[in-house]
Every structure is written in C-alpha cells, then in structure tokens.
Amino acid sequence: MPTYLRRRGHTWFFRWKFPRSLAHIGFSGELIRSLKTTDFRVARRRALNLVLRLEAMTTFEKLPSRAELEGLVRGWIDDCIWRHEVRLATTGIEYLDRPEIERMGEEDARELDGLFRRLADRFADREKAAIGRSLAGDAPMDRYRPIVESAASEIGVSVDPRTVAGRLYERGILRGYATLCDELRETVVPIPREPAPPANKKPAEGVSFDFSSFWDDFEKHKLALQEWKPDTAANARGSINLFNKINPGATVSRLLSEPIATNFKTAMMQLPRHYARGKHASKPIDQLIAIGEKLRPADRMQKGTVNKHVANLKEYWDYLVSQKKVPADLQNPFGGLHIPKAKGKRARDERYNWPKSLERQLFESPLYTGCASIHRRAKKGEEIHRDALFWMPLLARTMGTRESEICDAFVGSVKTENAEEGAIHYLEIVDGKDSGSTRDVPFADIVLNMGFMEQRVIGRDPDEPLFPELIPQGPGLRRSAAFSDRFAYYRRAIKVYRPRIDYHSFRGNVETDLKNAGSAFSTAWIDELIGHESKFRRSEGERYTKAILLPILRRLVNSISISVDLSHLRYSGRRGVPASDRDRALGRFKALAEREMDKKRSQ
C-alpha cells in the first residue's frame, strides 16, 4: 500500500509530508485530506494524482509543459510510423527487417509476418488495457520500462523515476505507446509488387524509348489546357528530374519489365527532406540515400512530397497513352503507389495549431510592441512598422486565409458591401488552391481598427498588389515565397520557431476556435469562411445571398480573439482616408525588399 494512503473507518484519506525545503516558508508537518471514497482503486488513483500535482508545485526542477511533452512524444510516434512505412515500402513485410528476411527466405518470412499480424490484432486490446492499468497505478510500470527507456533515448529526455519530470516523461511516453499501438493497427495498404514477366514473354514492341523523352510536350499540353500554372509546371519538372537522377536512362520497356517504379518510391522515402538544396544539391543519389538513412524520419522526404512525384509521373504515363506513345493495354507502373492520406488524429498531428503560450510570445514580440529599427525587427525598441510581416499573422489568425490568398491579392480584391449593420470590408478570393477556395472573407474589426483599410487599400490603384514589398519569385511569380522566408527568419530570431507550427497552422486555430463555440455557428458557415468544400457548405450556401452571408461571416471572424492585448496598435488617424504617411512607408518597404532581393540574387 502506498505510504500516502490511510483508511479511517471505511473512508480513504490522503496523507502527505511536506518537504523540509518548504519549512522556512511555513509549510511543515503533514497534509491530510479525505479522498471521499471507500473504493481502494479509486482512492489510489486520486492520491497518485495529488502526489504528482503537489510534487510539481514543490519541486525546484524544470518541468516540461504539456505542449512540449506531447510534441516530443508525437514526434517519436511519427518516427516509428515512418520507419514502419519505409520497411513496408522496401520489403512489403511489416514485422521483419531485410537481414532477417534474407536469412529466413522470403516465403518463410511472409508466412511468419502473417502470423505476427494475426497475433497483433488478437493481443492489441489486451496490451492497451494493461497500459491503462499501469497509468492508473493498478499495475507496476516495470513491464514497459525497456520501451519507455528506448523511446526516451530517441527523444533525448530522462525518465528517472526519482524526479517529477522523469515520471511525467515516463507517463507521456507510455500514453504515446498506446497511441502507437492504435495507429499501427490501422489497415496497411500493401505496396503493389510488380510481378516479373514470364521468361518467354517479350517486352512490348515500340516502347524502348527513354521514359522522359516527351516530358516537354507533356508540360506544354498541361499549360495549354490551363491545368497547370507556370510554377506548377516548374515544380512538376522536379519529379522527372528526380526520376532521372535515381534511374538514369530508364526506358519504358524497363519500366514494364523491372520494379523501377516501386524502387523509385522506396528511394525517395530514404532521401533527406531538402535533398535538392544547399550542400545536398550536387551529391549523387547513393550519397543522398546514405545520408538520409542516418536521419530521423521527420528529416527525410515526407509522404506528401512522395505522393506528389508519384502522381506527376502517373499522369505523364497517362499522357503517353493518350498520345499513342504507349499501348493503352499496358498497366501504368505508377498506379497504386500512392501513400494513403492520414486520417483522424494522425491527420491532425501532421501540422499543429499555435498553442496559446507560443501565440502570446509571437504577438508580444518586438514586431507588435516595438522594435529597434526596420532592420532589427527582433530587438526591442520603439518603432512599429506595419509591413507584410506585421499584417500577415494578424490576418491569418482572424480570417483563416491561406498564405497565397493574401500575399498574391491585389488592392481591388478588397471590396465593400453595405449592410444594415454598416459597411463590411471583405477579401474576394477567386483564384485559390482548389474549387472550394473561391469565397468572400470579411476582415475582423480588430484588424480594421488598426487602420488596415487606410494603410493598405483606400486611395490606391485597384491593380496594385496589396503587399508590394513582397517581391514575386519563382516561375509562377508568387509573392508568398518572399513572406515565408521572412516569417521563418523572424520566428527563429525571437525563438518561437517550432516544427509543424507555421503560418498555415493559424487556419487550424481559427477552425478550432469556431468549432469550440458549439452550436453558435453552423458547420457550413465555418467551411465557407475557411474554404473547405463540403456538401453542407454547398447546400447551405444556396440559401443565402451575399448580403445575408457576409454579416454572418463577419460575426464569425469577430468572435475570434487573440490571447494578447493589442489595443496599443489602434489606428489614431482619420478614418476613411489614406494614412498621411502611407505612400512613403510603402515605398520604403518596397525599396528595402528590392535591395534584399538583389543581394539574394548576387549570392
């Protein structure tokens, strides 16, 4: 029986001795409180919870925050899942590594793997129940000590049971292990293995040309049909370039007779995440794979990128068929290689929302409280510069817009609708990411009260870019790249940079805030604001005209609050006319950006 449990009559009591270190501030002796239960298991669980809370309050060691702990454990889970995916993509066998398969032989290995899968399904529920008993204090943690210590070693933390922090990490990892068990039980879509052609079957005639021969024609075709934009074409060219780097000189006939497509996917999953940038750009593929094998899965090419390359090459093959370059009866070798999209909690964990503490740190940084100068934005001072870096996080946190939807907008994209409640200023989005992106999003009052219209819209030419200081970059001349680099640099400078928490994460914050409002807002209204295509949005949207829908959407954006007092940023100039120093400020912002771009090109 734990020393902190005592029973008086039929009722259990909690007994805890104050540490000597607290005696000098008046806490000495013992704390005794009724646990208000006659059930021993309930009493032990309540007492354990009290011990953890009291030790956390009285300890002088640094304890991890809940968000920090969950982030570390989630990263470990993702690494385990990704290693599992790589093993499946490489061998098609779930529980055995390549050396084990080679020692046993593939046939025996597959049979044993099938047995392991059946056993896993049978005992998974028992394992989760046992984990629950350990977490509740009904069973010792010793059984899971090897798993916890191995995970802690990967994460880089200590699980010393003599410290509160160690026990918190231990419990967090054990909960993560239960989650990992659940996610590994999800249906695994096996990687199609291309059967070797019969020995007496000859490759199809007339398809011995180099696979990439007609890529230029394919690209022109997509551009002519307006299915691709110039930057899309440039990104897609990276797929064929990577394929040629991994499989130099591969012909169509080899694609049909050898597992080139499957091996291409396997190789991609082992490449470093930034294989085409910086010091990695000039390295041969074998060196890149060797480097990638030593990296954490999170630092290797991600599933979305793998799927993008596979989809581009699959579509290119279909184009070859449509142009009679390849017979239509030949199976597309890139079909079935798509990695299933994560669902449920795994999908939510691919990108995190901004936690309140980190959001507060950003909006209380020198960008919004005062910086030393426009060249030293991360250092405290008295200057506030309302450029794109200032406005964009505010707009994303209140409107839930995508980065490109704001960065690439023009002054004329900001429109005004007169309603009974007064004028509604909104952003008209017509060229978004997909069909659901087209929508009207009102500006929140908190942004308008900072003078957004006076400093960015009123009195300017409708054909001017809303943010001229964001210099267009890349084949598609997108302005969002200029902001992404600047925002990432600033977050690192003020130490709020976290993996998987970025500009796009603000969309998750907006959606979460609105859904947490309960029945106050219709799901269709939230989808309309965020730009999610759904049957609810389509059916509900038909009931409203713009004059009715915009006031509703304005209520949504005005219900969102930022966890920081920004009242000192309220615009003090005359409303409804251009800000007195607006043109000079815009000119300065743009000139500075152009100098930075020239410097970047020279480097």
C-alpha positions as CSV (number, residue, x, y, z in Angstrom):
1,M,0.0,0.0,0.0
2,P,1.4,3.5,-0.9
3,T,2.6,5.4,2.2
4,Y,0.3,8.3,1.3
5,L,-2.9,6.3,1.8
6,R,-4.6,5.8,5.1
7,R,-8.1,4.4,6.0
8,R,-10.3,5.7,8.8
9,G,-13.3,3.6,9.2
10,H,-14.5,2.9,5.6
11,T,-13.1,6.1,4.1
12,W,-9.7,6.5,2.5
13,F,-7.6,9.6,3.3
14,F,-4.6,11.2,1.6
15,R,-1.5,11.8,3.8
16,W,1.5,13.7,2.5
17,K,4.5,15.0,4.4
18,F,5.8,18.4,3.4
19,P,9.5,18.5,2.2
20,R,12.0,20.1,4.6
21,S,12.8,22.6,1.9
22,L,9.4,24.3,2.5
23,A,9.8,24.6,6.2
24,H,11.3,28.1,6.0
25,I,8.1,29.5,4.4
26,G,5.7,27.9,6.9
27,F,4.9,24.5,5.4
28,S,5.8,21.7,7.7
29,G,4.3,18.6,9.1
30,E,1.7,16.7,7.1
31,L,-1.2,17.4,4.8
32,I,-4.2,15.1,5.5
33,R,-7.4,15.2,3.3
34,S,-10.3,12.9,2.8
35,L,-10.4,11.2,-0.7
36,K,-14.2,10.8,-0.3
37,T,-14.3,7.2,-1.4
38,T,-14.4,3.7,0.1
39,D,-13.0,2.1,-3.1
40,F,-9.3,1.4,-2.7
41,R,-8.6,1.6,-6.5
42,V,-10.4,5.0,-6.8
43,A,-8.5,6.2,-3.7
44,R,-5.1,5.2,-5.1
45,R,-5.8,6.9,-8.4
46,R,-6.9,10.1,-6.7
47,A,-4.0,10.0,-4.3
48,L,-1.5,9.5,-7.2
49,N,-2.9,12.5,-9.0
50,L,-2.5,14.6,-5.9
51,V,1.1,13.4,-5.4
52,L,2.0,14.4,-8.9
53,R,0.4,17.8,-8.5
54,L,2.0,18.5,-5.1
55,E,5.4,17.4,-6.2
56,A,5.1,19.6,-9.3
57,M,4.2,22.6,-7.1
58,T,7.0,22.0,-4.6
59,T,9.8,20.8,-6.8
60,F,12.6,23.1,-8.0
61,E,13.4,21.1,-11.1
62,K,12.2,22.4,-14.5
63,L,9.1,20.6,-15.6
64,P,8.1,20.2,-19.3
65,S,4.9,21.9,-20.4
66,R,2.1,19.7,-21.6
67,A,2.5,21.0,-25.2
68,E,6.3,20.3,-25.1
69,L,5.8,16.8,-23.7
70,E,3.1,16.0,-26.3
71,G,5.1,17.4,-29.1
72,L,8.2,15.3,-28.2
73,V,6.1,12.1,-27.9
74,R,4.2,12.8,-31.1
75,G,7.5,13.2,-32.9
76,W,8.6,9.8,-31.6
77,I,5.3,8.2,-32.7
78,D,5.7,9.7,-36.2
79,D,9.2,8.4,-36.4
80,C,8.1,4.9,-35.5
81,I,5.2,5.0,-38.0
82,W,7.5,6.3,-40.8
83,R,10.1,3.6,-40.2
84,H,7.2,1.1,-40.4
85,E,6.1,2.7,-43.7
86,V,9.7,2.6,-45.1
87,R,10.0,-1.1,-44.2
88,L,6.7,-1.9,-45.9
89,A,7.7,0.1,-49.0
90,T,11.1,-1.6,-49.1
91,T,10.2,-5.2,-48.4
92,G,6.4,-5.4,-48.3
93,I,6.8,-7.2,-44.9
94,E,5.7,-5.5,-41.8
95,Y,7.5,-7.1,-38.9
96,L,10.8,-8.3,-40.2
97,D,13.9,-6.3,-41.4
98,R,15.8,-7.1,-44.6
99,P,18.6,-9.1,-42.9
100,E,16.0,-11.3,-41.2
101,I,14.2,-11.9,-44.5
102,E,17.4,-12.8,-46.3
103,R,18.3,-15.3,-43.5
104,M,14.8,-16.9,-43.5
105,G,14.0,-16.7,-47.2
106,E,11.1,-14.6,-48.5
107,E,8.4,-17.3,-48.4
108,D,9.0,-18.2,-44.8
109,A,9.4,-14.5,-43.8
110,R,6.0,-13.7,-45.4
111,E,4.3,-16.6,-43.6
112,L,5.8,-15.5,-40.2
113,D,4.9,-11.9,-40.9
114,G,1.3,-13.0,-41.5
115,L,1.3,-14.9,-38.2
116,F,2.6,-11.8,-36.4
117,R,-0.2,-9.7,-37.9
118,R,-2.8,-12.0,-36.7
119,L,-1.3,-12.2,-33.2
120,A,-1.0,-8.4,-33.1
121,D,-4.7,-8.0,-33.9
122,R,-5.6,-10.5,-31.2
123,F,-3.5,-9.1,-28.4
124,A,-3.6,-5.3,-29.1
125,D,-6.7,-4.8,-26.9
126,R,-5.1,-6.7,-24.0
127,E,-1.9,-4.6,-24.4
128,K,-3.9,-1.3,-24.3
129,A,-5.8,-2.5,-21.2
130,A,-2.5,-3.3,-19.5
131,I,-1.1,0.1,-20.3
132,G,-4.2,1.7,-18.9
133,R,-3.8,-0.3,-15.6
134,S,-0.1,0.9,-15.4
135,L,-1.1,4.5,-15.9
136,A,-3.9,4.3,-13.3
137,G,-1.4,2.9,-10.8
138,D,-3.1,-0.6,-10.7
139,A,0.0,-2.3,-12.2
140,P,3.7,-1.5,-12.0
141,M,5.5,0.3,-14.8
142,D,8.3,-2.2,-14.8
143,R,6.8,-4.2,-17.7
144,Y,7.2,-1.3,-20.1
145,R,10.5,0.0,-18.8
146,P,12.5,-1.1,-21.8
147,I,10.1,0.5,-24.2
148,V,9.9,3.7,-22.2
149,E,13.7,3.9,-21.9
150,S,14.3,3.2,-25.6
151,A,11.8,6.0,-26.6
152,A,13.3,8.4,-24.0
153,S,16.7,7.8,-25.5
154,E,15.4,8.6,-29.0
155,I,13.6,11.7,-27.8
156,G,16.6,12.8,-25.7
157,V,15.0,13.0,-22.2
158,S,15.5,11.3,-18.9
159,V,12.8,9.1,-17.3
160,D,14.4,8.9,-13.9
161,P,11.5,7.8,-11.7
162,R,13.1,9.7,-8.7
163,T,12.2,13.0,-10.3
164,V,8.8,14.5,-11.2
165,A,9.9,15.4,-14.7
166,G,11.1,11.9,-15.2
167,R,7.8,10.4,-14.1
168,L,5.9,12.9,-16.4
169,Y,8.0,11.9,-19.4
170,E,7.5,8.2,-18.4
171,R,3.7,8.6,-18.4
172,G,3.7,10.7,-21.5
173,I,5.7,8.1,-23.4
174,L,3.5,5.2,-22.2
175,R,0.4,7.1,-23.4
176,G,2.2,7.6,-26.7
177,Y,2.9,3.9,-26.9
178,A,-0.8,3.2,-26.5
179,T,-1.5,5.6,-29.4
180,L,1.2,3.9,-31.5
181,C,-0.4,0.6,-30.9
182,D,-3.7,2.0,-32.3
183,E,-2.1,3.6,-35.3
184,L,-0.2,0.5,-36.3
185,R,-3.4,-1.5,-36.2
186,E,-4.9,0.7,-38.9
187,T,-5.3,-1.1,-42.2
188,V,-2.0,-1.2,-44.0
189,V,-2.3,-0.8,-47.8
190,P,0.4,-3.0,-49.1
191,I,2.8,-1.7,-51.8
192,P,1.9,-3.4,-55.0
193,R,4.7,-5.6,-56.1
194,E,5.1,-5.7,-59.8
195,P,5.3,-9.4,-60.9
196,A,8.3,-10.3,-63.0
197,P,7.2,-11.1,-66.6
198,P,7.2,-14.7,-67.7
199,A,10.5,-15.8,-69.2
200,N,9.0,-16.4,-72.6
201,K,7.2,-13.1,-72.8
202,K,9.0,-10.3,-74.8
203,P,8.7,-6.7,-73.8
204,A,6.1,-4.7,-75.7
205,E,7.4,-3.5,-79.1
206,G,7.9,0.1,-79.9
207,V,8.3,1.3,-76.2
208,S,12.0,1.2,-75.9
209,F,12.4,5.0,-75.9
210,D,13.7,6.9,-72.9
211,F,10.9,7.5,-70.5
212,S,11.5,11.2,-70.1
213,S,11.6,11.9,-73.9
214,F,8.2,13.5,-74.2
215,W,8.1,15.5,-70.9
216,D,8.5,18.9,-72.6
217,D,5.4,18.1,-74.8
218,F,3.5,16.9,-71.7
219,E,4.3,20.2,-69.9
220,K,3.2,22.3,-72.9
221,H,0.0,20.3,-73.1
222,K,-0.9,20.9,-69.4
223,L,-0.1,24.6,-69.7
224,A,-2.2,25.0,-72.9
225,L,-5.2,23.4,-71.2
226,Q,-4.6,25.7,-68.2
227,E,-4.5,22.7,-65.9
228,W,-1.0,23.9,-64.7
229,K,0.3,27.3,-63.9
230,P,3.9,28.2,-64.7
231,D,5.1,27.5,-61.1
232,T,3.2,24.2,-61.1
233,A,5.0,23.1,-64.3
234,A,8.3,24.1,-62.7
235,N,7.6,22.0,-59.6
236,A,6.4,19.1,-61.7
237,R,9.6,19.1,-63.6
238,G,11.4,18.3,-60.4
239,S,9.6,14.9,-60.5
240,I,11.1,13.8,-63.8
241,N,14.5,15.3,-62.8
242,L,14.5,13.2,-59.6
243,F,13.3,10.1,-61.5
244,N,16.2,10.5,-64.0
245,K,18.7,11.1,-61.1
246,I,17.6,7.8,-59.5
247,N,17.1,5.9,-62.7
248,P,19.4,7.4,-65.4
249,G,18.5,6.3,-68.9
250,A,15.4,4.3,-67.9
251,T,13.3,3.2,-70.8
252,V,9.6,2.5,-71.0
253,S,10.3,-1.2,-71.7
254,R,12.4,-1.4,-68.5
255,L,9.6,0.2,-66.5
256,L,7.4,-2.6,-67.7
257,S,9.8,-5.4,-67.0
258,E,11.6,-4.3,-63.8
259,P,10.3,-2.9,-60.5
260,I,11.7,0.5,-61.3
261,A,8.6,2.5,-60.2
262,T,8.4,0.7,-56.8
263,N,12.2,1.1,-56.2
264,F,11.8,4.8,-57.2
265,K,9.3,5.3,-54.4
266,T,11.5,3.4,-51.9
267,A,14.5,5.6,-52.8
268,M,12.5,8.8,-52.4
269,M,11.4,7.8,-48.9
270,Q,15.0,7.5,-47.8
271,L,16.2,10.8,-49.2
272,P,16.9,13.8,-47.0
273,R,14.0,16.2,-46.8
274,H,16.0,19.0,-48.6
275,Y,17.9,16.8,-51.0
276,A,17.8,19.4,-53.8
277,R,19.0,22.4,-51.7
278,G,22.3,23.7,-50.4
279,K,25.1,21.2,-49.7
280,H,23.0,18.3,-50.9
281,A,22.2,19.6,-54.4
282,S,25.4,18.4,-56.0
283,K,25.6,15.0,-54.3
284,P,25.0,11.7,-56.2
285,I,21.9,9.7,-55.3
286,D,23.8,7.0,-53.5
287,Q,25.3,9.5,-51.1
288,L,22.0,11.2,-50.5
289,I,20.3,7.9,-49.6
290,A,23.2,7.0,-47.3
291,I,22.8,10.4,-45.6
292,G,19.0,10.0,-45.4
293,E,19.3,6.6,-43.7
294,K,21.0,8.2,-40.7
295,L,18.3,10.9,-40.3
296,R,15.2,10.9,-38.3
297,P,12.1,10.1,-40.4
298,A,10.9,13.7,-39.8
299,D,14.0,14.9,-41.6
300,R,13.5,12.7,-44.7
301,M,11.2,13.3,-47.7
302,Q,7.7,13.5,-46.4
303,K,4.7,11.4,-47.6
304,G,3.1,14.4,-49.4
305,T,6.2,15.0,-51.5
306,V,6.5,11.4,-52.3
307,N,2.8,11.3,-53.4
308,K,3.3,14.5,-55.5
309,H,6.2,12.9,-57.5
310,V,4.3,9.6,-58.0
311,A,1.2,11.4,-59.1
312,N,3.1,13.6,-61.7
313,L,4.7,10.5,-63.2
314,K,1.5,8.6,-63.2
315,E,-0.2,11.5,-65.1
316,Y,2.7,11.6,-67.5
317,W,2.3,7.9,-68.3
318,D,-1.4,8.5,-69.0
319,Y,-0.4,11.3,-71.3
320,L,1.9,9.0,-73.2
321,V,-1.1,6.6,-73.6
322,S,-3.4,9.4,-74.9
323,Q,-0.7,10.4,-77.5
324,K,-0.4,6.8,-78.7
325,K,3.2,6.6,-77.5
326,V,2.4,3.7,-75.2
327,P,-0.3,1.0,-75.8
328,A,-3.4,1.5,-73.7
329,D,-3.5,-2.1,-72.5
330,L,-0.2,-1.7,-70.6
331,Q,-0.6,-1.2,-66.9
332,N,0.6,2.1,-65.5
333,P,3.6,1.2,-63.4
334,F,3.0,4.2,-61.1
335,G,-0.6,3.2,-60.3
336,G,-1.2,2.1,-56.7
337,L,2.0,3.6,-55.3
338,H,0.1,6.5,-53.6
339,I,0.6,6.5,-49.8
340,P,-2.8,6.7,-48.1
341,K,-3.6,10.1,-46.5
342,A,-3.6,10.2,-42.7
343,K,-7.0,10.2,-41.1
344,G,-8.3,11.3,-37.7
345,K,-5.7,12.1,-35.1
346,R,-2.8,11.3,-37.3
347,A,-4.0,13.8,-39.9
348,R,-4.4,16.5,-37.2
349,D,-0.9,15.8,-36.0
350,E,0.7,16.4,-39.4
351,R,0.5,20.1,-38.5
352,Y,-0.1,21.6,-35.1
353,N,-2.1,24.7,-34.1
354,W,-0.4,27.6,-32.4
355,P,-0.6,26.9,-28.6
356,K,-1.7,29.9,-26.5
357,S,1.8,30.3,-25.0
358,L,3.5,30.5,-28.4
359,E,0.9,32.7,-29.9
360,R,1.3,35.1,-27.0
361,Q,5.0,35.1,-27.4
362,L,4.7,36.0,-31.1
363,F,2.1,38.8,-30.6
364,E,4.1,40.2,-27.6
365,S,7.3,40.2,-29.6
366,P,9.0,43.5,-30.9
367,L,7.1,43.2,-34.2
368,Y,4.0,44.3,-32.3
369,T,5.3,46.0,-29.2
370,G,8.2,48.0,-30.7
371,C,11.5,47.1,-32.4
372,A,14.8,48.8,-32.6
373,S,14.5,49.6,-36.4
374,I,13.2,48.1,-39.6
375,H,16.5,46.3,-40.0
376,R,16.4,44.9,-36.4
377,R,12.8,43.7,-36.0
378,A,13.6,41.1,-33.3
379,K,15.3,43.6,-31.0
380,K,13.1,45.6,-28.6
381,G,12.7,49.3,-29.3
382,E,10.1,52.0,-30.0
383,E,9.4,51.6,-33.8
384,I,6.5,49.7,-35.2
385,H,6.5,49.1,-39.0
386,R,3.2,47.9,-40.5
387,D,4.5,46.0,-43.4
388,A,3.6,42.5,-44.7
389,L,5.4,40.8,-41.8
390,F,3.2,42.9,-39.4
391,W,-0.2,42.3,-41.1
392,M,0.0,38.7,-42.3
393,P,-0.1,36.9,-39.0
394,L,-2.9,39.1,-37.8
395,L,-4.9,38.4,-41.0
396,A,-4.3,34.6,-40.8
397,R,-5.2,34.4,-37.1
398,T,-8.5,36.2,-37.6
399,M,-9.6,35.2,-41.1
400,G,-8.1,31.7,-41.5
401,T,-6.8,32.5,-45.0
402,R,-4.1,30.7,-46.8
403,E,-0.7,32.4,-47.3
404,S,-1.0,32.7,-51.1
405,E,-4.6,34.0,-50.9
406,I,-3.4,37.1,-49.0
407,C,0.2,37.5,-50.4
408,D,-0.9,37.5,-54.0
409,A,-4.0,39.6,-53.6
410,F,-4.5,43.0,-55.3
411,V,-5.9,46.2,-53.8
412,G,-9.0,45.6,-56.0
413,S,-9.5,42.2,-54.2
414,V,-10.6,44.1,-51.1
415,K,-14.3,45.1,-51.6
416,T,-17.0,46.7,-49.5
417,E,-20.6,45.6,-49.1
418,N,-23.2,47.8,-47.4
419,A,-25.4,46.0,-44.9
420,E,-27.8,47.1,-42.2
421,E,-25.0,46.7,-39.6
422,G,-22.8,49.0,-41.6
423,A,-20.2,48.6,-44.3
424,I,-18.5,45.2,-44.5
425,H,-14.9,45.1,-45.9
426,Y,-14.0,41.7,-47.2
427,L,-11.4,39.9,-49.3
428,E,-12.7,38.4,-52.6
429,I,-10.8,35.2,-53.3
430,V,-11.3,33.9,-56.8
431,D,-8.1,32.1,-57.7
432,G,-7.4,29.8,-54.7
433,K,-5.9,26.4,-54.2
434,D,-9.0,24.4,-55.3
435,S,-12.7,24.8,-56.2
436,G,-13.6,25.3,-52.6
437,S,-11.2,28.2,-52.2
438,T,-13.4,30.7,-54.1
439,R,-15.1,32.7,-51.4
440,D,-15.5,36.1,-49.6
441,V,-13.8,36.6,-46.2
442,P,-14.6,39.7,-44.1
443,F,-11.8,41.5,-42.3
444,A,-12.1,41.4,-38.5
445,D,-12.8,44.6,-36.6
446,I,-9.5,44.2,-34.6
447,V,-7.6,44.4,-37.9
448,L,-9.7,47.3,-39.3
449,N,-9.3,49.2,-36.1
450,M,-5.5,49.0,-36.7
451,G,-6.0,51.0,-39.9
452,F,-5.7,48.3,-42.4
453,M,-8.0,50.0,-44.9
454,E,-6.3,53.4,-44.5
455,Q,-2.8,52.0,-44.8
456,R,-3.3,49.3,-47.5
457,V,-6.5,50.0,-49.5
458,I,-8.1,53.4,-49.6
459,G,-6.8,55.7,-52.4
460,R,-4.6,53.0,-54.0
461,D,-4.9,51.7,-57.6
462,P,-7.0,48.5,-57.7
463,D,-4.4,46.9,-59.9
464,E,-1.6,47.4,-57.4
465,P,-0.5,44.4,-55.3
466,L,-1.9,44.6,-51.7
467,F,1.7,44.0,-50.4
468,P,4.1,45.4,-53.0
469,E,7.0,44.8,-50.6
470,L,6.6,41.0,-51.3
471,I,8.7,40.6,-54.5
472,P,7.3,37.9,-56.8
473,Q,9.6,34.9,-57.0
474,G,9.8,31.6,-59.0
475,P,8.3,30.6,-62.3
476,G,4.8,31.4,-61.1
477,L,5.9,34.8,-59.8
478,R,4.3,34.1,-56.4
479,R,4.7,36.6,-53.6
480,S,4.1,34.1,-50.8
481,A,7.7,32.8,-51.0
482,A,9.1,36.2,-50.0
483,F,6.9,36.3,-46.9
484,S,7.5,32.6,-46.0
485,D,11.3,33.2,-45.8
486,R,10.9,36.4,-43.8
487,F,8.4,34.9,-41.3
488,A,10.6,31.8,-40.7
489,Y,13.6,34.0,-40.1
490,Y,11.7,36.2,-37.7
491,R,10.3,33.3,-35.7
492,R,13.8,31.9,-35.3
493,A,15.1,35.3,-34.2
494,I,12.5,35.5,-31.4
495,K,12.8,31.8,-30.6
496,V,9.2,30.8,-31.4
497,Y,10.1,28.6,-34.3
498,R,8.7,25.1,-33.8
499,P,8.5,22.2,-36.3
500,R,5.0,21.8,-37.8
501,I,3.8,25.1,-36.4
502,D,3.8,27.7,-39.2
503,Y,1.7,30.3,-40.9
504,H,-0.8,27.7,-42.2
505,S,-1.3,26.5,-38.6
506,F,-3.3,29.7,-38.0
507,R,-6.1,28.2,-40.1
508,G,-6.3,25.3,-37.6
509,N,-6.6,27.8,-34.8
510,V,-9.4,29.7,-36.5
511,E,-11.3,26.5,-37.3
512,T,-10.8,25.1,-33.8
513,D,-12.0,28.3,-32.1
514,L,-15.1,28.4,-34.2
515,K,-16.0,24.7,-33.7
516,N,-15.4,25.1,-30.0
517,A,-18.1,27.7,-30.0
518,G,-20.6,24.8,-30.1
519,S,-23.9,25.4,-31.8
520,A,-23.3,29.1,-32.2
521,F,-22.1,28.7,-35.7
522,S,-23.1,26.3,-38.5
523,T,-20.5,23.9,-39.9
524,A,-21.4,25.2,-43.3
525,W,-20.6,28.8,-42.3
526,I,-17.2,27.6,-40.9
527,D,-16.5,25.8,-44.1
528,E,-17.4,28.9,-46.1
529,L,-15.0,31.0,-44.1
530,I,-12.1,28.6,-44.2
531,G,-12.6,27.5,-47.8
532,H,-13.4,23.8,-47.3
533,E,-15.5,22.3,-50.0
534,S,-18.3,20.2,-48.4
535,K,-21.9,19.1,-49.1
536,F,-23.0,21.2,-46.1
537,R,-21.4,24.3,-47.4
538,R,-22.9,23.8,-50.9
539,S,-26.4,23.1,-49.7
540,E,-26.5,25.8,-47.0
541,G,-24.8,28.4,-49.2
542,E,-27.6,28.3,-51.7
543,R,-30.0,29.7,-49.1
544,Y,-28.0,32.9,-48.6
545,T,-27.3,35.9,-50.9
546,K,-24.0,37.8,-50.4
547,A,-25.9,40.5,-48.5
548,I,-27.1,37.9,-45.9
549,L,-24.0,35.7,-45.8
550,L,-21.3,38.4,-45.3
551,P,-22.8,39.7,-41.9
552,I,-22.8,36.1,-40.7
553,L,-19.2,35.5,-41.7
554,R,-18.3,38.9,-40.1
555,R,-19.8,37.6,-36.8
556,L,-17.5,34.5,-37.1
557,V,-14.2,36.5,-37.6
558,N,-15.1,38.9,-34.8
559,S,-15.8,36.1,-32.4
560,I,-12.1,35.0,-32.7
561,S,-9.8,36.6,-30.1
562,I,-6.0,36.8,-29.9
563,S,-4.7,36.0,-26.5
564,V,-2.8,39.3,-26.2
565,D,-3.9,42.9,-25.6
566,L,-3.2,44.7,-28.9
567,S,-5.1,47.9,-28.1
568,H,-2.0,50.0,-28.3
569,L,-1.9,49.3,-32.1
570,R,-5.3,51.0,-32.7
571,Y,-5.1,53.5,-35.6
572,S,-5.2,57.1,-34.4
573,G,-5.5,58.8,-37.8
574,R,-8.6,59.9,-39.6
575,R,-10.8,57.0,-40.7
576,G,-11.9,56.5,-44.3
577,V,-9.0,58.5,-45.9
578,P,-5.4,57.3,-46.8
579,A,-3.0,57.4,-43.9
580,S,-0.8,60.5,-44.1
581,D,2.5,58.6,-44.3
582,R,1.1,55.6,-46.2
583,D,2.8,56.1,-49.6
584,R,6.2,57.0,-48.1
585,A,6.0,53.9,-45.9
586,L,5.0,51.6,-48.8
587,G,7.8,53.0,-50.9
588,R,10.3,52.4,-48.2
589,F,9.1,48.8,-47.6
590,K,9.3,48.0,-51.3
591,A,12.8,49.6,-51.7
592,L,14.1,47.6,-48.8
593,A,12.7,44.4,-50.2
594,E,14.2,45.0,-53.6
595,R,17.6,45.6,-52.1
596,E,17.3,42.3,-50.2
597,M,16.3,40.6,-53.4
598,D,19.2,42.0,-55.3
599,K,21.5,40.8,-52.5
600,K,20.0,37.4,-52.6
601,R,20.4,37.1,-56.4
602,S,24.1,38.2,-56.2
603,Q,24.7,35.4,-53.6
